Amino acid sequence: MKIAVIGTGYVGLVTGTCLAETGNDIICVDIVEEKVNKMKNGELPIYEPGLDILFHRNIEQGRLKFTTNLAEAIKDAQIIFLALPTPPGGDGKADLSYVLGAAKDIALLVKDYKVIVTKSTVPVGTADKVKAVFNENTLVEVDVVSNPEFLREGVAVDDFMKPDRVVVGTRSDQAKKLMEELYAPYVRSGNPVIFMDERSSELTKYAANSFLATKITFMNEVANLCELVGADVDMVRKGVGADDRIGKRFLFPGIGYGGSCFPKDVQALALSSKEYNYDFKILDAVMEVNQTQKLKIVEKMMKYYGGDVKGKKFALWGLAFKPETDDIREAPALYIIDELTKAGAEIVAYDPEGMENVRRMKGDILAFADNAYEALEGADALIIATEWQAFRNPDFKQIEEKLKAKVIFDGRNLYDLNKMIDLGFYYNSIGRAEVKA
């Protein structure tokens, strides 16, 4: 199939590359000429494990191309994906200006039937708005389809190539046939392509992300209660997760969720619910708890240091909102940095992939290390904010030698409590007993 993907952000680039991998001819469109030229030369603008292999292979084989020319991209395309940003606007609602603007530009150019696919995460009713744009600006027949993405950063290639389900919102038989053909190579093992109406499809994405955010937040609340009653959240998690009605995933407590999806999707669903005069109380609570949880480590540190961290130096391991990505959007580490530096502390950070993004955003208020152990030099304590694999089994002897004091505040519960007792560290984690040196 010939396909155009409008937008080369995280979703657009993964979508275009993975569609090319099954033999489709893909043209990805972006308005930033410098970015397009870099991609043409094989430079990936994002970090995502496994994407580079597919990216370079499909460029070399001529199936993946990049352009700033929208007319060129859509001319022969049977399907046009809209993979554009929908950031929160000033009122917190999803900003559809990029999606609707691109729809109008396409509508003024189309000459024959196309399937227009909204891949961006959008509020209920967006497909109707996109269709209205085409009705106002062209006489050419098009079908507007909702096809939300369920890509997890860090494993997005696997998620696209082997999806647990594909959701497609359309009431058009012609569009359904094309989408079935497109996704057939990805569901050969029997996982479903679920067809539904457009509004149900749009709501499915928001509902899925909001449920997962709720599950994470609930476990964080349980962890906070564990600390008060003397229970161990790891034991509680295992006991709860063994119930197959609940499942083991998304039950790991920590310092809150971040990233490009959960924060804005939960907020957008809560706000769009209010447009229909429905008060989605659970989501309001989830957002409130998550904001508090991001600073749980700072709260613990302030208690340990008697409310005063001025002049203290801290090593921070982890900046990305989760491992295996360079995405720092709404990362808990950023909130920790702001609170501690505001209180007069000095921070030296290390992250395998996220440092350049943080440097551009906050480089004037913290320092960066070339490796994890360099960050520890002369620090009063170590803070862990992201659960990178490289942090799970460190050289504790080096940690002890480089830190001023054997103190670790762990927002991701990476280490065994008994081991920390044996090593003689002060160790404070989430929902577990405080280990005193």
Secondary structure, DSSP 4 states (H G I P E B T S, - for coil): -EEEEE--SHHHHHHHHHHHHTT-EEEEE-S-HHHHHHHHTT--SS--TTHHHHHHHHHHTTSEEEES-HHHHHSS-SEEEE-----B-TTSSB--HHHHHHHHHHHTT--S-EEEEE-S---TTHHHHHHHHHHHH--S-EEEEE----PPTTSHHHHHHS-S-EEEE---HHHHHHHHHHHGGG-TTS--EEEE-HHHHHHHHHHHHHHHHHHHHHHHHHHHHHHHHT--HHHHHHHHHTSTTT-STT----S---SSSHHHHHHHHHHHHHHTT---HHHHHHHHHHHHHTTHHHHHHHHHTTT--TT-EEEEE--SSSSS----TT-HHHHHHHHHHHTT-EEEEE-TTTHHHHHHHHTTT-EE-SSTTGGGTT-SEEEE-S--GGGTS--HHHHHHHSSS-EEEETT--S-HHHHHHHT-EEE-SSSPPBP-
